[in-house]
């Protein structure tokens, strides 16, 4: 059974909308690559000769503003390509754009819709559901985008919570510095999820359609235990451990709690995409280290509140983030860039093969 | 500037989800007609020979459950037609269905998405926006449905609030029993809105596509002042008048408040559709008197709370519906059917002309 852990909605101080700078920076860094990728690789010819609807989906869009910015970037790049290829000059010759903003059912779509850019040049729809399954009709999409969302697993591997398993993940909330078996359990779940993701997208993308994935990963040849996201969540882990020590959280609960995120290596990702068989890999490369600040209490809360509530209870939230905000490693260091050579971003561009 | 007055969201006691029996009954009465209309009039031939995506939009869907029930009815009827016409027996030969649930931005889409039927056989999207403007790409819809939503106007005609106008609507919240000019002001606004509606749908519906409208109307040859919806809102009007008498609401505010709803005659509607020119009228008929109970306080609140809050202030809501619930005309009579020969339902089926 898949689980749902959306970003925190609305625009309050703990919301994703107000706490998504890291994702914004990372996506912004990829903007030029995005434009070039579309310009070089989009086959206008495989679309109908008469301008028609060009459908874009952002999967795992959360609530903006990042998704609105990137959608504009995508539409700008596609429009440039149309102008160049079709030798048309008037915007009237462009296709109409329809943008599907998709995220889990529990995403705050009300807030997303209320904050849509007023001057947008596209038709809008919100699509609730998990990107690990089908969301759209066959061959109905021309461009799929997903940014810093695919590291979220559909579920926590069961063995992490099995005290009799070698993958029992005692005292940790992730697989960083964990035994080999823990990393393998995460890796196996990731493989299952990515296979489901590509299987669904293979059906939904029209022939010649492009898919651009921005994915947090780890360097070539490294083990999961050296995973790049561990330092990012280390303040959360140590704060939870402090709560156990202070008797505010039971050790059992702490031991059974694990974050459903995973960062693959390039090799893992390439194997999974090739196994699917529906896509030509156009680009699959590291776009360099992901420099990030350790998340503030608000930043961490925006991304993890729903999963923490579900597994540890509502009553944990306020004391947890109160304590977190006093953590000496992050207090007052919101602008301190964390230097982690294990944290790399992947820029993955694939094209749906022609039928 | 168009205004937004969604039904009350969520599933609380004052929600539309719990208080939409009248609309449910009316729509249920049209179910057999709906199935026959689709079966007789849907041209499978004008769709591509290979089964593809069949796109349905419910405009003014609110939050269900009515919309889910009617969407199932539509899909059943379309599927039957496919089976019959294509002589195919396996469901695999059917098109894939994609259903757009559309309502105002302020509609509770979070609740709508959370309550989607789990066993649905279609892809889902929510589309925020006013049906008085464009919502979908050109020729992208195959079937449009809207039930008991088109009587909502995009705005209140200005002259109703102009003390110097003959259409100044003192002491009333609707045009029932009002001077001729009041009804004319409502009628003119309705004409503008319906023209916008049909203009947008003419662009969005694919050639041969069907549109089914269920509309509250009034009998042939009657004046707006004899409008059928007035009795339905009479308890609200008299309760507001009581509040003025008791000093709980200023007379100015009461006089400047008007409900943005209008019921056309068949002639009005036919003229407006024919003026558009993009549609063949297949059916335009009364489906008989709309028998309805006077709405309970909760029922009235579900449909009018947002507009009342906006125009009369948040503080009015609790005392208003507290007083409303004590109204002798409706107290304890939730099951009393109101007999109003002025209240008729229209069943309107039109087909987008071929290009």
Interface residues (C-beta under 8 A of the other chain):
Chain A: X52 X53 X96 X97 X98 X100 X105 X106 X108 X109 X110 X113 X114 X116 X123 X124 X125 X126 X127 X128 X129 X134 X135 X136 X137 X138 X140
Chain B: X52 X53 X96 X97 X98 X100 X105 X106 X108 X109 X110 X113 X114 X116 X123 X124 X125 X126 X127 X128 X129 X134 X135 X136 X137 X138 X140
